[in-house]
């Protein structure tokens, strides 16, 4: 019975607790699929803190507004959540009253929108009119319809262009005693394309892209790769034609290079895809079959044409200039006609590739312009609707595109599209890219585009042939080296071109499919040579001995492909379609940034307890890290050197601390990174015009972003130096870094000047980012002062950068002490001994009566004594042993004890016998 009563009591208690909960008649509300562009649309958080809503145009004497908790009215049917916006026109109000609730949105792009709000309030005389508005646009007022009679008010509107600071909200108008509630304010875009799609990468939508904006790829190597056994797959891992996969990912254009005759005399290909006209036709047909247009990239060479190489084809090398012009015309016309006859949908033709400093072996711009026009003429005659493009590079070089476009205009070159290469790690900022392309477009009425771009998704090399990026120096890597980082880099280049305006027509990604032909290097070499599936074969040496002849091999961009090493598309391939819609993914850490710690020997070394992480949406944060303390301690104990300390990041993931323990560098601002450079002097000799200056360009710096850059179309002749004081006496090592080119008749050296000497180490430049590292060792400094510097002299056109001076102490200096002079003759006699008291001795030997009177000592060999006399005196000088020693006393005590012991034994035995 008691047990039943206890159970009943517990049940009653539960019922009482539940009964105290707010059991209002709540209506279920399904979350909308469209994101709400308003903040705090349900009024669930404070409306008075200014972070979301603003109440305007209200006479607080006539009306009031309340952040209303539904729990205050047990009979109300709540619309959503726990709070609503409540208003009341007081019963003391005179006449109709108006108030506004609104918030401001920083920017809304052009498009269709829907604004909704749920409203409930008085009816009849106590009803209020609700008017929704967006900026200057507003709807007709809607009256409330009574208590608990919720109504959804909807207003649709259009924005024809992007609009800033748009006020969104509702105006409420009512007479005395009008009252009501608002809840669930929502603003959503009605453009399907404006909503980010669910994906596994984040891509921010690029506004303003036209339907025909070019989203292209250059897959010139594809046929040679397939001949080497490479296969491509779809996202499910199923084998599929790569052209179909690319088109489904949003690619609408394919670029293909054409070399005149990329074969040696025995018909062996030079590599790089062996891209002759026949292969271009095959690639063009596959692109056309999959709904993509073709950009034909004529190099007018038998192999790679770029800023460093613009070699005429073998068959044209002995032609006169007029003959060469005719050859360009005929070859262009015949090749283009062959492509069209094969059914290829050619949309654009490129007359030359990266012709920044030459074209078909010519470097004079007047001749280059005439050759450009021959190519253009051939294209116009075949099909005037095909766009004619000219291609250049290095947009980061100040004034380059301005000069080139002006020269083309002055020389009346006929073309439609000014195309640029843009690789983020070499070619400067995106803002600059937009600026220089927009200048060409606005000044000369040309279309502009990026003909080549790419970025790395991994630092790994897949085929055994080194990659062009990432590198430790000479490159700017502003994006994570991940698939997400690659996608963002491509997206940002597309936006930079779109920002030019209507003249910005598109972007091409360079070689997104040039993946490894295998994993075994030796087997890969066979395929590269046989199929031309690497960037160059050894057979190219006859045509390009300085470059391909030395560096032939595989793909240098397999880690910049948009397919993984097995041929499966990366998520970044879809950036071409995601730029139209945007894409979103679950938030996760994309990259954990390794850290670099530079420490000076002897100083305390600690590693941070948190490291920077980058999420896949581009935001940054920090995460706790636990370092390998054993490795850190060992590094500190080892001293000067470079160490890698590994760490475990909280939540998973690894990070590395690259620890550099250096001896102290006594050069102030050694790599010019600090704004204060007053300690340095740049001295231009012989009153020459200044041609050396501090330059911010990471790709030209050994470390950091700054270096001293020099260039002159006249002679280069300057020095840079720094006077260093307060040095401790000792030996010092000095070094610097230097890179550049075109330095004829150069006189370059590193120098150190002490108070008594000048020491030099001669050096030179060997090409871009091929850094020379002159050094001077063990410079003796005794007075604390040393002047260090570099002398740079060279002929016209020389260029380069100087960076990273270092002066370190290697050992102390000790003054040599003068040796004491040899003692004079009279000082050789040993000092006289004091008189000896013989009374304490046990005995004393009898001295030889014939002993020299100069022998004043009791032992030893007196000066002037014969060997025989010395022997006699050594024997005579010995004394009897002294008995008062510890050893003698111990022996004596031992004997006494033994004797006593023996005596005791005898006495004991005797007593025993007597008994």
TADASUL-V245662 format. One record per backbone hydrogen bond with DSSP energy under -0.5 kcal/mol. CO is the residue of the C=O (numbers start at 1). NH is the residue of the N-H. If there is no record, write none. Layout:
CO,NH ; CO,NH
//
This chain:
1,5 ; 2,6 ; 3,7 ; 4,8 ; 5,9 ; 6,10 ; 7,11 ; 8,12 ; 9,13 ; 10,14 ; 11,15 ; 12,16 ; 13,17 ; 14,18 ; 15,19 ; 16,20 ; 17,20 ; 18,21 ; 21,23 ; 22,24 ; 24,26 ; 35,37 ; 40,43 ; 41,185 ; 54,56 ; 54,102 ; 56,100 ; 58,60 ; 59,62 ; 59,63 ; 62,90 ; 64,88 ; 66,68 ; 66,86 ; 68,70 ; 68,84 ; 69,72 ; 70,73 ; 73,76 ; 76,78 ; 78,27 ; 82,70 ; 84,68 ; 84,86 ; 85,182 ; 86,66 ; 87,180 ; 88,64 ; 88,90 ; 89,177 ; 90,93 ; 93,95 ; 97,174 ; 99,172 ; 100,56 ; 101,170 ; 102,54 ; 103,168 ; 105,166 ; 106,165 ; 108,163 ; 111,159 ; 112,190 ; 112,191 ; 113,157 ; 114,188 ; 115,155 ; 116,186 ; 117,153 ; 118,183 ; 119,151 ; 120,181 ; 121,146 ; 122,146 ; 123,126 ; 124,127 ; 126,122 ; 126,179 ; 127,175 ; 128,144 ; 129,131 ; 129,173 ; 130,142 ; 131,171 ; 132,139 ; 133,169 ; 134,137 ; 137,134 ; 142,130 ; 146,121 ; 146,149 ; 148,150 ; 151,119 ; 151,153 ; 153,117 ; 155,115 ; 157,113 ; 159,111 ; 163,108 ; 165,167 ; 166,105 ; 166,168 ; 167,135 ; 168,103 ; 169,133 ; 170,101 ; 171,131 ; 172,99 ; 173,129 ; 174,97 ; 175,178 ; 178,89 ; 179,122 ; 180,87 ; 181,120 ; 182,85 ; 183,118 ; 186,116 ; 187,37 ; 188,114 ; 190,192 ; 191,194 ; 192,195 ; 194,196 ; 197,584 ; 203,583 ; 205,207 ; 206,209 ; 210,213 ; 214,216 ; 214,507 ; 215,252 ; 215,253 ; 216,509 ; 217,219 ; 217,255 ; 218,511 ; 219,222 ; 221,225 ; 222,226 ; 223,227 ; 224,228 ; 225,230 ; 226,229 ; 232,240 ; 234,237 ; 238,234 ; 241,244 ; 241,245 ; 242,246 ; 243,247 ; 244,248 ; 245,249 ; 246,251 ; 247,250 ; 249,577 ; 252,293 ; 253,217 ; 254,295 ; 255,219 ; 256,297 ; 258,299 ; 258,300 ; 261,263 ; 262,270 ; 264,267 ; 268,264 ; 270,537 ; 271,274 ; 274,276 ; 275,259 ; 276,280 ; 277,281 ; 278,282 ; 279,283 ; 280,284 ; 281,285 ; 282,286 ; 283,287 ; 284,288 ; 285,289 ; 286,290 ; 287,290 ; 287,292 ; 288,291 ; 293,254 ; 294,296 ; 294,347 ; 294,348 ; 295,256 ; 295,297 ; 296,298 ; 296,350 ; 297,258 ; 297,299 ; 298,352 ; 301,260 ; 306,309 ; 309,306 ; 310,361 ; 313,316 ; 313,317 ; 314,317 ; 316,319 ; 320,324 ; 321,325 ; 322,326 ; 323,327 ; 324,328 ; 325,329 ; 326,330 ; 327,331 ; 328,332 ; 329,333 ; 330,334 ; 331,335 ; 332,336 ; 333,337 ; 334,338 ; 335,339 ; 336,340 ; 337,341 ; 338,342 ; 339,344 ; 340,343 ; 344,346 ; 345,294 ; 345,347 ; 347,387 ; 348,296 ; 349,351 ; 349,389 ; 350,298 ; 350,352 ; 354,356 ; 359,362 ; 362,359 ; 364,368 ; 365,369 ; 366,370 ; 367,371 ; 368,372 ; 369,373 ; 370,374 ; 371,375 ; 372,376 ; 373,377 ; 374,378 ; 375,379 ; 376,380 ; 377,381 ; 378,382 ; 379,383 ; 383,386 ; 387,349 ; 387,389 ; 388,416 ; 388,417 ; 389,351 ; 390,419 ; 391,355 ; 392,421 ; 394,397 ; 396,398 ; 397,400 ; 399,403 ; 400,404 ; 401,405 ; 402,406 ; 403,407 ; 404,408 ; 405,409 ; 406,410 ; 407,411 ; 408,413 ; 409,412 ; 413,415 ; 416,447 ; 417,390 ; 417,419 ; 418,449 ; 419,392 ; 420,451 ; 420,452 ; 422,424 ; 423,426 ; 423,427 ; 425,476 ; 429,433 ; 430,434 ; 431,435 ; 432,436 ; 433,437 ; 434,438 ; 435,439 ; 436,440 ; 437,441 ; 438,442 ; 439,443 ; 440,444 ; 440,446 ; 441,445 ; 447,418 ; 448,505 ; 448,506 ; 449,420 ; 449,451 ; 450,508 ; 452,422 ; 453,510 ; 454,424 ; 464,466 ; 475,477 ; 476,478 ; 480,482 ; 482,486 ; 483,487 ; 484,488 ; 485,489 ; 486,490 ; 487,491 ; 488,492 ; 489,493 ; 490,494 ; 491,495 ; 492,496 ; 493,497 ; 494,498 ; 495,499 ; 497,500 ; 498,501 ; 501,504 ; 503,448 ; 503,505 ; 505,214 ; 506,450 ; 507,216 ; 509,218 ; 509,511 ; 511,514 ; 512,562 ; 512,563 ; 513,515 ; 519,521 ; 520,524 ; 521,525 ; 522,526 ; 523,527 ; 524,528 ; 525,529 ; 526,530 ; 527,531 ; 527,532 ; 527,533 ; 528,532 ; 532,273 ; 534,272 ; 536,553 ; 537,540 ; 538,541 ; 539,542 ; 540,543 ; 540,544 ; 544,549 ; 547,550 ; 547,551 ; 548,552 ; 553,536 ; 554,535 ; 556,468 ; 557,560 ; 558,561 ; 559,457 ; 559,458 ; 562,570 ; 564,567 ; 567,233 ; 568,564 ; 570,573 ; 571,574 ; 572,575 ; 573,576 ; 574,577 ; 574,578 ; 575,579 ; 577,580 ; 577,581 ; 578,582 ; 579,206 ; 582,197 ; 583,203 ; 584,199 ; 588,616 ; 591,593 ; 591,614 ; 592,594 ; 595,658 ; 596,598 ; 597,599 ; 597,660 ; 599,662 ; 600,603 ; 604,606 ; 609,625 ; 611,623 ; 612,593 ; 613,621 ; 614,590 ; 614,591 ; 615,618 ; 616,202 ; 619,615 ; 621,613 ; 623,611 ; 624,650 ; 625,627 ; 626,648 ; 627,629 ; 628,632 ; 629,633 ; 630,634 ; 631,635 ; 632,636 ; 633,637 ; 634,638 ; 635,639 ; 641,661 ; 643,645 ; 643,659 ; 644,646 ; 645,657 ; 646,628 ; 647,649 ; 647,655 ; 648,626 ; 649,652 ; 653,649 ; 655,647 ; 656,595 ; 656,658 ; 657,645 ; 657,659 ; 658,597 ; 658,660 ; 659,643 ; 659,661 ; 660,599 ; 660,662 ; 661,641 ; 662,601 ; 664,666 ; 667,670 ; 669,672 ; 670,805 ; 675,677 ; 677,680 ; 681,683 ; 681,721 ; 682,684 ; 683,685 ; 683,719 ; 684,687 ; 685,688 ; 691,711 ; 693,709 ; 695,697 ; 695,707 ; 697,700 ; 698,474 ; 698,701 ; 701,474 ; 705,697 ; 707,695 ; 707,709 ; 708,802 ; 709,693 ; 710,800 ; 712,797 ; 714,797 ; 715,717 ; 716,794 ; 717,685 ; 718,792 ; 719,683 ; 720,790 ; 721,681 ; 722,724 ; 722,788 ; 724,786 ; 729,813 ; 730,781 ; 731,810 ; 731,811 ; 732,779 ; 733,808 ; 734,776 ; 735,806 ; 737,803 ; 738,772 ; 739,801 ; 740,767 ; 741,799 ; 742,744 ; 743,746 ; 744,795 ; 747,793 ; 748,763 ; 749,791 ; 750,761 ; 751,789 ; 752,754 ; 752,759 ; 753,787 ; 757,754 ; 759,752 ; 761,750 ; 763,748 ; 767,740 ; 767,770 ; 769,771 ; 770,766 ; 772,738 ; 774,736 ; 776,734 ; 778,780 ; 779,732 ; 779,781 ; 781,730 ; 784,727 ; 786,724 ; 786,788 ; 787,753 ; 788,722 ; 789,751 ; 790,720 ; 790,792 ; 791,749 ; 791,793 ; 792,718 ; 793,747 ; 794,716 ; 795,798 ; 798,712 ; 799,741 ; 800,710 ; 801,739 ; 802,708 ; 803,737 ; 806,735 ; 807,666 ; 808,733 ; 811,731 ; 824,827 ; 825,828 ; 826,829 ; 836,838 ; 837,840 ; 838,841 ; 845,847 ; 848,851 ; 852,855 ; 854,856 ; 860,862 ; 862,865 ; 866,870 ; 867,871 ; 868,872 ; 869,873 ; 870,874 ; 871,875 ; 872,876 ; 873,877 ; 875,878 ; 881,883 ; 883,885 ; 885,889 ; 886,890 ; 887,891 ; 888,892 ; 889,893 ; 890,894 ; 891,895 ; 892,896 ; 893,897 ; 894,898 ; 895,899 ; 896,900 ; 897,901 ; 898,902 ; 899,903 ; 900,904 ; 901,905 ; 902,906 ; 903,907 ; 904,908 ; 905,909 ; 906,910 ; 907,911 ; 908,912 ; 909,913 ; 910,914 ; 911,915
//
